[in-house]
Amino acid sequence: MPAASTTFRALALSVIASLSVTGCQALDDAGQAIGRSDLVNDFAARLDQALELTYSAEYQLPGGRTATITQAQDPARSAYTWPGGKLTVTADATARCETGAGKAVCTLLAPPPPNARPSVELFTEAKRRGLVTPPVVVGLLTEAALDPQAVIKETDTTLAGHHAACVQVERSAGDFTACMTTEGVLGSFTGEVDGTPMELALDRYTDTVDGASFELPAGAGVVDRRTANS
């Protein structure tokens, strides 16, 4: 997924550029800016790497609920599930499914252009239901890096048997901690997203996937909104 990788690199580079153009600074301020840009770049690079992986990750949410992120290559496809919903992105369609009550209903939209990642807006419902996706984490980290009052620290931990690097952020807009495994897979998140407390932690990770993960829920009703040229 070259274009997707480029998107994350461009995001990191734009943050570095923004932090560099700060006018007159004390040495401490300049050092802090460099440290923040390096940290954002490192985490963006980890997510960049993960976009090219084949894996399935299961997460624990509060209240015993679960969510999953699954992706595969050749062809590139991904699936996200959360309590009451599912999003799949394949070469044929982007499918948004409501699975919470009664019969599942899926709306088919045009797939992303070749070698491009899906729009961040597609993850709005997942975020609302408790699944914090990597693009959301990148956005939060970018905001924190551009906040001169934010305190950003890096720590290490182990999640589901995998080593993970974590970023702890303290800021007026809401504190959060995000962790990513060595492979670049989102490991955990605790904090506020759009003013709402959210929490998830990696429970199970495998570098193999079941092809059924990218299929629509069995018996789902389908509303096809793809154009004839999609």
Accessible surface in RSA format (square Angstrom, percent):
REM  Atomic radii and reference values for relative SASA: ProtOr
REM  Chains: A
REM  Algorithm: Lee & Richards
REM  Probe-radius: 1.40
REM  Slices: 20
REM RES _ NUM      All-atoms   Total-Side   Main-Chain    Non-polar    All polar
REM                ABS   REL    ABS   REL    ABS   REL    ABS   REL    ABS   REL
RES MET A   1    56.57  29.3  33.20  22.0  23.37  55.6  28.89  24.6  27.68  36.7
RES PRO A   2    85.87  62.6  79.16  72.2   6.71  24.4  84.93  70.1   0.95   5.9
RES ALA A   3    37.87  34.8  30.21  46.6   7.66  17.4  36.06  50.8   1.81   4.8
RES ALA A   4     0.02   0.0   0.00   0.0   0.02   0.0   0.02   0.0   0.00   0.0
RES SER A   5     2.54   2.1   2.54   3.4   0.00   0.0   2.54   5.4   0.00   0.0
RES THR A   6    80.07  57.0  79.82  80.9   0.25   0.6  59.66  80.1  20.41  30.9
RES THR A   7    50.17  35.7  43.89  44.5   6.28  15.0  29.27  39.3  20.90  31.6
RES PHE A   8     6.48   3.2   6.45   4.0   0.04   0.1   6.48   3.9   0.00   0.0
RES ARG A   9   128.29  53.9 125.36  63.9   2.93   7.0  49.58  67.8  78.71  47.7
RES ALA A  10    53.23  48.9  45.32  69.9   7.91  18.0  49.40  69.6   3.83  10.2
RES LEU A  11    56.00  31.2  51.07  36.5   4.93  12.4  55.63  39.1   0.37   1.0
RES ALA A  12     0.29   0.3   0.29   0.4   0.00   0.0   0.29   0.4   0.00   0.0
RES LEU A  13   109.87  61.2 105.53  75.5   4.34  10.9 105.81  74.3   4.06  10.9
RES SER A  14    57.71  48.8  48.84  65.2   8.86  20.4  47.72 101.6   9.98  14.0
RES VAL A  15     2.57   1.7   1.51   1.4   1.05   2.5   2.57   2.2   0.00   0.0
RES ILE A  16    47.39  27.0  47.29  35.2   0.10   0.2  47.29  34.1   0.10   0.3
RES ALA A  17    55.59  51.1  48.62  75.0   6.97  15.9  55.27  77.8   0.32   0.8
RES SER A  18    59.05  49.9  39.18  52.3  19.87  45.8  20.83  44.4  38.22  53.5
RES LEU A  19    18.32  10.2  17.02  12.2   1.30   3.3  17.56  12.3   0.76   2.0
RES SER A  20    82.75  69.9  49.30  65.8  33.45  77.1  39.05  83.2  43.69  61.2
RES VAL A  21   126.93  83.5 105.40  95.4  21.53  51.9 110.00  95.6  16.93  45.9
RES THR A  22    53.58  38.1  24.98  25.3  28.60  68.2  32.66  43.9  20.91  31.6
RES GLY A  23    70.72  87.2   0.00   N/A  70.72  87.2  43.91 120.5  26.81  60.0
RES CYS A  24   139.19 105.3 103.36 115.3  35.83  84.2  43.06 109.1  96.13 103.7
RES GLN A  25    71.92  40.2  33.33  24.4  38.60  91.9  16.41  34.9  55.52  42.1
RES ALA A  26    61.33  56.4  45.37  70.0  15.95  36.3  56.12  79.0   5.21  13.8
RES LEU A  27   162.17  90.3 150.83 107.9  11.34  28.5 151.05 106.1  11.12  29.9
RES ASP A  28   123.31  86.4 111.55 111.0  11.77  27.8  35.66  83.9  87.66  87.4
RES ASP A  29    70.99  49.7  68.07  67.8   2.92   6.9  11.16  26.3  59.83  59.7
RES ALA A  30    32.91  30.3  31.31  48.3   1.60   3.6  32.91  46.3   0.00   0.0
RES GLY A  31    40.59  50.1   0.00   N/A  40.59  50.1  31.19  85.6   9.40  21.1
RES GLN A  32    89.20  49.9  76.55  55.9  12.66  30.1  31.40  66.8  57.80  43.8
RES ALA A  33    13.44  12.4  10.74  16.6   2.70   6.1  12.84  18.1   0.60   1.6
RES ILE A  34   108.77  61.9 107.15  79.8   1.62   3.9 108.77  78.3   0.00   0.0
RES GLY A  35    39.86  49.2   0.00   N/A  39.86  49.2  33.88  93.0   5.98  13.4
RES ARG A  36    14.16   5.9  12.33   6.3   1.83   4.4  10.78  14.7   3.38   2.0
RES SER A  37     7.38   6.2   7.38   9.8   0.00   0.0   0.97   2.1   6.41   9.0
RES ASP A  38    84.32  59.1  78.73  78.4   5.59  13.2  27.63  65.0  56.69  56.5
RES LEU A  39    21.98  12.2  18.98  13.6   3.00   7.5  21.71  15.2   0.27   0.7
RES VAL A  40     3.67   2.4   3.28   3.0   0.40   1.0   3.28   2.8   0.40   1.1
RES ASN A  41    60.48  41.7  60.48  58.5   0.00   0.0   0.16   0.4  60.32  58.3
RES ASP A  42    53.39  37.4  48.13  47.9   5.27  12.5  21.75  51.2  31.64  31.6
RES PHE A  43     1.74   0.9   1.74   1.1   0.00   0.0   1.74   1.1   0.00   0.0
RES ALA A  44     3.31   3.0   2.02   3.1   1.29   2.9   2.38   3.4   0.93   2.5
RES ALA A  45    52.04  47.9  44.92  69.3   7.12  16.2  47.03  66.2   5.01  13.3
RES ARG A  46    55.21  23.2  53.99  27.5   1.22   2.9  12.74  17.4  42.47  25.7
RES LEU A  47     3.68   2.0   2.67   1.9   1.01   2.5   2.67   1.9   1.01   2.7
RES ASP A  48     8.99   6.3   8.97   8.9   0.02   0.0   1.08   2.6   7.90   7.9
RES GLN A  49    95.92  53.6  89.68  65.5   6.24  14.9  31.84  67.8  64.08  48.6
RES ALA A  50     6.35   5.8   6.23   9.6   0.13   0.3   6.35   8.9   0.00   0.0
RES LEU A  51    29.61  16.5  29.39  21.0   0.22   0.6  29.61  20.8   0.00   0.0
RES GLU A  52    95.17  54.6  77.85  58.9  17.32  41.2  22.74  44.0  72.43  59.1
RES LEU A  53    47.71  26.6  46.15  33.0   1.57   3.9  47.71  33.5   0.00   0.0
RES THR A  54    47.51  33.8  38.30  38.8   9.21  21.9  27.69  37.2  19.82  30.0
RES TYR A  55     5.90   2.8   5.90   3.4   0.00   0.0   0.01   0.0   5.89   7.3
RES SER A  56    27.82  23.5  26.12  34.9   1.70   3.9   5.71  12.2  22.11  31.0
RES ALA A  57     0.04   0.0   0.00   0.0   0.04   0.1   0.04   0.1   0.00   0.0
RES GLU A  58    43.69  25.1  42.79  32.4   0.91   2.2   7.96  15.4  35.73  29.2
RES TYR A  59     0.42   0.2   0.42   0.2   0.00   0.0   0.11   0.1   0.31   0.4
RES GLN A  60    69.15  38.7  65.94  48.2   3.21   7.7  32.53  69.2  36.62  27.8
RES LEU A  61     7.51   4.2   0.00   0.0   7.51  18.9   1.83   1.3   5.68  15.3
RES PRO A  62    67.27  49.0  53.60  48.9  13.67  49.7  65.39  54.0   1.88  11.7
RES GLY A  63    83.28 102.7   0.00   N/A  83.28 102.7  43.56 119.5  39.72  89.0
RES GLY A  64    64.35  79.4   0.00   N/A  64.35  79.4  32.79  90.0  31.56  70.7
RES ARG A  65    99.55  41.8  92.47  47.1   7.08  16.9  52.18  71.3  47.37  28.7
RES THR A  66    58.96  41.9  49.73  50.4   9.23  22.0  17.92  24.1  41.05  62.0
RES ALA A  67     1.53   1.4   0.00   0.0   1.53   3.5   1.53   2.2   0.00   0.0
RES THR A  68    33.24  23.6  33.24  33.7   0.00   0.0  27.96  37.6   5.28   8.0
RES ILE A  69     2.21   1.3   2.21   1.6   0.00   0.0   2.21   1.6   0.00   0.0
RES THR A  70     5.72   4.1   5.72   5.8   0.00   0.0   0.28   0.4   5.45   8.2
RES GLN A  71    13.07   7.3  13.07   9.5   0.00   0.0   2.49   5.3  10.57   8.0
RES ALA A  72     4.00   3.7   3.62   5.6   0.39   0.9   3.62   5.1   0.39   1.0
RES GLN A  73    40.64  22.7  28.02  20.5  12.62  30.0  22.93  48.8  17.72  13.4
RES ASP A  74   141.30  99.0 107.84 107.3  33.46  79.1  38.38  90.3 102.92 102.6
RES PRO A  75    86.12  62.8  77.47  70.6   8.66  31.5  85.34  70.5   0.78   4.9
RES ALA A  76    42.10  38.7  25.46  39.3  16.64  37.8  25.71  36.2  16.38  43.4
RES ARG A  77    61.94  26.0  55.47  28.3   6.47  15.4  15.92  21.8  46.02  27.9
RES SER A  78    13.20  11.2  13.20  17.6   0.00   0.0   7.55  16.1   5.65   7.9
RES ALA A  79     2.50   2.3   2.16   3.3   0.34   0.8   2.16   3.0   0.34   0.9
RES TYR A  80    19.44   9.1  19.44  11.1   0.00   0.0   0.35   0.3  19.09  23.5
RES THR A  81    39.47  28.1  39.47  40.0   0.00   0.0  32.58  43.8   6.89  10.4
RES TRP A  82    17.18   6.9   7.73   3.7   9.46  22.2   9.96   5.3   7.22  11.7
RES PRO A  83    40.83  29.8  24.61  22.4  16.22  59.0  37.72  31.1   3.11  19.3
RES GLY A  84    17.12  21.1   0.00   N/A  17.12  21.1   6.46  17.7  10.66  23.9
RES GLY A  85     2.89   3.6   0.00   N/A   2.89   3.6   0.33   0.9   2.56   5.7
RES LYS A  86    24.46  11.9  24.11  14.8   0.35   0.8   8.48   7.6  15.98  17.0
RES LEU A  87     1.07   0.6   1.07   0.8   0.00   0.0   1.07   0.8   0.00   0.0
RES THR A  88     3.03   2.2   3.01   3.1   0.02   0.0   0.03   0.0   2.99   4.5
RES VAL A  89    11.74   7.7  11.26  10.2   0.49   1.2  11.26   9.8   0.49   1.3
RES THR A  90    30.60  21.8  26.82  27.2   3.79   9.0  22.82  30.7   7.78  11.8
RES ALA A  91    79.34  73.0  50.42  77.8  28.92  65.8  60.53  85.2  18.82  49.8
RES ASP A  92   107.06  75.0  97.14  96.7   9.92  23.5  23.04  54.2  84.01  83.8
RES ALA A  93     9.24   8.5   7.90  12.2   1.34   3.0   7.90  11.1   1.34   3.6
RES THR A  94     2.70   1.9   2.70   2.7   0.00   0.0   1.63   2.2   1.08   1.6
RES ALA A  95     2.39   2.2   2.38   3.7   0.01   0.0   2.38   3.4   0.01   0.0
RES ARG A  96   106.23  44.6 101.90  51.9   4.33  10.3  31.06  42.4  75.18  45.6
RES CYS A  97     3.64   2.8   0.05   0.1   3.60   8.4   0.37   0.9   3.27   3.5
RES GLU A  98    85.26  49.0  82.56  62.5   2.70   6.4  53.68 103.8  31.59  25.8
RES THR A  99    50.21  35.7  28.93  29.3  21.28  50.7  20.00  26.9  30.21  45.7
RES GLY A 100    59.60  73.5   0.00   N/A  59.60  73.5  24.84  68.2  34.76  77.9
RES ALA A 101    93.64  86.1  67.43 104.1  26.22  59.6  72.58 102.2  21.06  55.8
RES GLY A 102    78.95  97.4   0.00   N/A  78.95  97.4  45.03 123.6  33.91  76.0
RES LYS A 103   140.90  68.7 115.48  70.9  25.42  60.5  73.55  66.2  67.35  71.7
RES ALA A 104    13.62  12.5   8.90  13.7   4.73  10.8   8.94  12.6   4.68  12.4
RES VAL A 105    69.79  45.9  67.75  61.3   2.04   4.9  67.75  58.9   2.04   5.5
RES CYS A 106     0.00   0.0   0.00   0.0   0.00   0.0   0.00   0.0   0.00   0.0
RES THR A 107    24.76  17.6  24.76  25.1   0.00   0.0   3.09   4.2  21.67  32.8
RES LEU A 108    18.54  10.3  18.54  13.3   0.00   0.0  18.54  13.0   0.00   0.0
RES LEU A 109    41.27  23.0  41.04  29.4   0.23   0.6  41.27  29.0   0.00   0.0
RES ALA A 110    49.52  45.5  34.78  53.7  14.75  33.5  34.78  49.0  14.75  39.1
RES PRO A 111    29.68  21.6  17.73  16.2  11.94  43.4  17.73  14.6  11.94  74.2
RES PRO A 112    29.34  21.4  11.31  10.3  18.03  65.5  18.10  14.9  11.24  69.9
RES PRO A 113    93.54  68.2  84.85  77.3   8.69  31.6  91.35  75.4   2.19  13.6
RES PRO A 114   124.47  90.7  99.94  91.1  24.52  89.1 111.11  91.7  13.35  83.0
RES ASN A 115    92.64  63.9  77.31  74.7  15.33  36.9  12.63  30.4  80.01  77.3
RES ALA A 116    33.34  30.7  24.86  38.4   8.48  19.3  25.57  36.0   7.76  20.6
RES ARG A 117    64.48  27.1  51.04  26.0  13.44  32.0  15.08  20.6  49.40  29.9
RES PRO A 118    12.57   9.2  11.12  10.1   1.44   5.2  12.16  10.0   0.41   2.6
RES SER A 119    58.96  49.8  43.25  57.7  15.71  36.2  45.70  97.3  13.25  18.6
RES VAL A 120    61.67  40.6  57.96  52.5   3.71   8.9  57.96  50.4   3.71  10.1
RES GLU A 121   126.55  72.7 117.13  88.6   9.42  22.4  65.80 127.3  60.75  49.6
RES LEU A 122    24.42  13.6  20.10  14.4   4.32  10.9  20.50  14.4   3.92  10.6
RES PHE A 123     4.17   2.1   3.60   2.2   0.58   1.5   4.09   2.5   0.08   0.2
RES THR A 124    76.15  54.2  74.20  75.2   1.95   4.6  60.13  80.8  16.02  24.2
RES GLU A 125    49.10  28.2  47.43  35.9   1.67   4.0  27.25  52.7  21.85  17.8
RES ALA A 126     0.00   0.0   0.00   0.0   0.00   0.0   0.00   0.0   0.00   0.0
RES LYS A 127    48.73  23.8  46.72  28.7   2.01   4.8  12.60  11.3  36.13  38.5
RES ARG A 128   163.51  68.7 129.32  65.9  34.19  81.4  67.85  92.7  95.66  58.0
RES ARG A 129    60.28  25.3  54.24  27.6   6.04  14.4  25.61  35.0  34.67  21.0
RES GLY A 130    12.00  14.8   0.00   N/A  12.00  14.8  11.55  31.7   0.45   1.0
RES LEU A 131     0.26   0.1   0.06   0.0   0.20   0.5   0.06   0.0   0.20   0.5
RES VAL A 132     0.00   0.0   0.00   0.0   0.00   0.0   0.00   0.0   0.00   0.0
RES THR A 133     0.29   0.2   0.29   0.3   0.00   0.0   0.15   0.2   0.14   0.2
RES PRO A 134    17.86  13.0  17.86  16.3   0.00   0.0  17.86  14.7   0.00   0.0
RES PRO A 135    21.44  15.6  12.67  11.6   8.76  31.9  13.78  11.4   7.66  47.6
RES VAL A 136    16.52  10.9  10.14   9.2   6.38  15.4  15.44  13.4   1.08   2.9
RES VAL A 137     1.03   0.7   1.03   0.9   0.00   0.0   1.03   0.9   0.00   0.0
RES VAL A 138     7.64   5.0   6.54   5.9   1.10   2.6   7.44   6.5   0.20   0.5
RES GLY A 139    29.27  36.1   0.00   N/A  29.27  36.1  28.63  78.6   0.64   1.4
RES LEU A 140    16.43   9.2  15.71  11.2   0.72   1.8  15.71  11.0   0.72   1.9
RES LEU A 141     6.85   3.8   6.85   4.9   0.00   0.0   6.85   4.8   0.00   0.0
RES THR A 142    16.41  11.7  16.41  16.6   0.00   0.0  16.35  22.0   0.05   0.1
RES GLU A 143    98.29  56.4  89.84  68.0   8.45  20.1  38.36  74.2  59.93  48.9
RES ALA A 144     0.00   0.0   0.00   0.0   0.00   0.0   0.00   0.0   0.00   0.0
RES ALA A 145     0.87   0.8   0.00   0.0   0.87   2.0   0.00   0.0   0.87   2.3
RES LEU A 146    83.03  46.2  60.72  43.4  22.31  56.1  62.12  43.6  20.91  56.3
RES ASP A 147    31.42  22.0  27.29  27.2   4.13   9.8  15.52  36.5  15.91  15.9
RES PRO A 148   101.63  74.1  82.11  74.8  19.52  71.0  89.25  73.7  12.38  76.9
RES GLN A 149   143.87  80.5 124.72  91.1  19.15  45.6  49.05 104.4  94.82  71.9
RES ALA A 150     0.80   0.7   0.00   0.0   0.80   1.8   0.00   0.0   0.80   2.1
RES VAL A 151    65.88  43.3  64.29  58.2   1.59   3.8  65.64  57.0   0.24   0.6
RES ILE A 152    32.87  18.7   4.37   3.3  28.50  68.7   4.37   3.1  28.50  77.3
RES LYS A 153   111.65  54.5 106.18  65.1   5.47  13.0  61.32  55.2  50.33  53.6
RES GLU A 154    91.99  52.8  61.33  46.4  30.66  73.0  22.41  43.4  69.57  56.8
RES THR A 155    52.82  37.6  45.39  46.0   7.43  17.7  47.66  64.0   5.16   7.8
RES ASP A 156   100.65  70.5  72.89  72.6  27.75  65.6  19.37  45.6  81.27  81.1
RES THR A 157    53.97  38.4  42.24  42.8  11.74  28.0  27.13  36.4  26.84  40.6
RES THR A 158    90.32  64.2  68.98  69.9  21.34  50.9  41.11  55.2  49.21  74.4
RES LEU A 159    29.44  16.4  27.46  19.6   1.98   5.0  29.44  20.7   0.00   0.0
RES ALA A 160    47.46  43.6   2.76   4.3  44.70 101.7  23.38  32.9  24.08  63.8
RES GLY A 161    70.98  87.5   0.00   N/A  70.98  87.5  32.47  89.1  38.51  86.3
RES HIS A 162    47.31  25.9  44.10  30.7   3.21   8.2  26.80  27.6  20.51  23.9
RES HIS A 163   100.28  54.8  91.03  63.3   9.25  23.7  74.02  76.3  26.26  30.6
RES ALA A 164     0.10   0.1   0.00   0.0   0.10   0.2   0.10   0.1   0.00   0.0
RES ALA A 165     3.68   3.4   3.26   5.0   0.42   1.0   3.26   4.6   0.42   1.1
RES CYS A 166     4.77   3.6   4.77   5.3   0.00   0.0   1.21   3.1   3.56   3.8
RES VAL A 167     0.44   0.3   0.44   0.4   0.00   0.0   0.44   0.4   0.00   0.0
RES GLN A 168    70.82  39.6  69.94  51.1   0.87   2.1  10.96  23.3  59.85  45.4
RES VAL A 169     2.17   1.4   0.00   0.0   2.17   5.2   0.00   0.0   2.17   5.9
RES GLU A 170    90.75  52.1  88.47  66.9   2.28   5.4  24.97  48.3  65.78  53.7
RES ARG A 171    29.51  12.4  13.05   6.7  16.46  39.2   8.37  11.4  21.14  12.8
RES SER A 172   117.61  99.4  70.83  94.5  46.77 107.8  58.47 124.5  59.13  82.8
RES ALA A 173    69.26  63.7  38.18  58.9  31.08  70.7  50.94  71.7  18.32  48.5
RES GLY A 174    10.44  12.9   0.00   N/A  10.44  12.9  10.44  28.6   0.00   0.0
RES ASP A 175    79.70  55.8  71.88  71.5   7.83  18.5  26.85  63.2  52.85  52.7
RES PHE A 176     4.36   2.2   0.24   0.1   4.12  10.7   3.90   2.4   0.46   1.3
RES THR A 177    41.21  29.3  40.02  40.6   1.19   2.8  20.18  27.1  21.03  31.8
RES ALA A 178     1.79   1.6   1.79   2.8   0.00   0.0   1.79   2.5   0.00   0.0
RES CYS A 179     5.67   4.3   5.67   6.3   0.00   0.0   0.00   0.0   5.67   6.1
RES MET A 180     0.62   0.3   0.62   0.4   0.00   0.0   0.62   0.5   0.00   0.0
RES THR A 181     1.38   1.0   1.38   1.4   0.00   0.0   1.16   1.6   0.22   0.3
RES THR A 182    84.93  60.4  76.66  77.7   8.27  19.7  69.45  93.3  15.48  23.4
RES GLU A 183    54.79  31.5  51.41  38.9   3.39   8.1  29.14  56.4  25.65  20.9
RES GLY A 184     0.05   0.1   0.00   N/A   0.05   0.1   0.00   0.0   0.05   0.1
RES VAL A 185     0.90   0.6   0.00   0.0   0.90   2.2   0.90   0.8   0.00   0.0
RES LEU A 186     1.66   0.9   0.66   0.5   1.00   2.5   0.66   0.5   1.00   2.7
RES GLY A 187     0.00   0.0   0.00   N/A   0.00   0.0   0.00   0.0   0.00   0.0
RES SER A 188    14.87  12.6  14.87  19.8   0.00   0.0   7.07  15.1   7.80  10.9
RES PHE A 189     0.12   0.1   0.00   0.0   0.12   0.3   0.12   0.1   0.00   0.0
RES THR A 190    74.00  52.6  71.44  72.4   2.56   6.1  53.07  71.3  20.93  31.6
RES GLY A 191    13.64  16.8   0.00   N/A  13.64  16.8  12.57  34.5   1.07   2.4
RES GLU A 192    66.92  38.4  64.41  48.7   2.51   6.0  10.72  20.7  56.20  45.9
RES VAL A 193     4.94   3.3   2.70   2.4   2.25   5.4   2.76   2.4   2.18   5.9
RES ASP A 194   118.28  82.9  75.27  74.9  43.02 101.7  42.54 100.1  75.74  75.5
RES GLY A 195    58.25  71.8   0.00   N/A  58.25  71.8  27.34  75.0  30.91  69.2
RES THR A 196    76.40  54.3  75.20  76.2   1.20   2.9  47.74  64.1  28.66  43.3
RES PRO A 197   107.07  78.0  90.87  82.8  16.20  58.9  91.34  75.4  15.74  97.8
RES MET A 198    17.98   9.3   8.27   5.5   9.72  23.1  12.50  10.6   5.49   7.3
RES GLU A 199    92.16  52.9  89.81  67.9   2.35   5.6  13.29  25.7  78.87  64.4
RES LEU A 200     1.10   0.6   0.07   0.1   1.02   2.6   0.08   0.1   1.01   2.7
RES ALA A 201    38.55  35.4  38.41  59.3   0.14   0.3  38.41  54.1   0.14   0.4
RES LEU A 202    10.17   5.7   0.06   0.0  10.11  25.4   0.06   0.0  10.11  27.2
RES ASP A 203    65.06  45.6  44.11  43.9  20.95  49.5   4.43  10.4  60.62  60.5
RES ARG A 204   149.69  62.8 146.15  74.5   3.54   8.4  53.49  73.1  96.20  58.3
RES TYR A 205    40.91  19.1  17.27   9.8  23.64  61.5  12.03   9.0  28.89  35.6
RES THR A 206    54.15  38.5  49.02  49.7   5.13  12.2  41.16  55.3  12.99  19.6
RES ASP A 207    99.82  69.9  86.98  86.6  12.84  30.4  23.88  56.2  75.94  75.7
RES THR A 208    92.14  65.5  87.40  88.6   4.74  11.3  69.12  92.8  23.02  34.8
RES VAL A 209    41.23  27.1  10.25   9.3  30.98  74.7  16.14  14.0  25.09  68.1
RES ASP A 210    95.94  67.2  85.23  84.8  10.71  25.3  35.08  82.6  60.85  60.7
RES GLY A 211    44.29  54.6   0.00   N/A  44.29  54.6  28.41  78.0  15.88  35.6
RES ALA A 212    53.46  49.2  41.89  64.6  11.57  26.3  42.45  59.8  11.02  29.2
RES SER A 213    33.90  28.6  23.08  30.8  10.81  24.9  15.73  33.5  18.17  25.5
RES PHE A 214    17.62   8.8   7.45   4.6  10.17  26.5   7.46   4.5  10.16  29.1
RES GLU A 215   108.23  62.1 101.54  76.8   6.69  15.9  38.59  74.7  69.64  56.9
RES LEU A 216    60.10  33.5  43.04  30.8  17.06  42.9  43.04  30.2  17.06  45.9
RES PRO A 217    34.00  24.8  19.69  17.9  14.31  52.0  30.22  25.0   3.77  23.4
RES ALA A 218   108.92 100.1  69.61 107.4  39.31  89.4  79.89 112.5  29.03  76.9
RES GLY A 219    62.51  77.1   0.00   N/A  62.51  77.1  43.85 120.3  18.67  41.8
RES ALA A 220    18.96  17.4   0.85   1.3  18.11  41.2   0.85   1.2  18.11  48.0
RES GLY A 221    18.61  23.0   0.00   N/A  18.61  23.0  18.61  51.1   0.00   0.0
RES VAL A 222    77.74  51.2  42.84  38.8  34.90  84.1  42.84  37.2  34.90  94.7
RES VAL A 223    64.81  42.6  61.75  55.9   3.06   7.4  64.81  56.3   0.00   0.0
RES ASP A 224    80.41  56.3  50.53  50.3  29.87  70.6  26.99  63.5  53.42  53.3
RES ARG A 225   157.33  66.1 132.40  67.5  24.92  59.3  41.07  56.1 116.25  70.5
RES ARG A 226    81.91  34.4  59.41  30.3  22.50  53.6  10.23  14.0  71.68  43.4
RES THR A 227    91.75  65.3  78.20  79.3  13.55  32.3  77.41 104.0  14.35  21.7
RES ALA A 228   111.30 102.3  63.29  97.7  48.00 109.2  76.77 108.1  34.53  91.5
RES ASN A 229   149.41 103.0 114.63 110.8  34.78  83.7  33.40  80.4 116.00 112.1
RES SER A 230    72.18  61.0   5.12   6.8  67.06 154.5  34.38  73.2  37.79  52.9
END  Absolute sums over single chains surface
CHAIN  1 A    11220.8       8556.8       2664.0       6279.2       4941.7
END  Absolute sums over all chains
TOTAL         11220.8       8556.8       2664.0       6279.2       4941.7
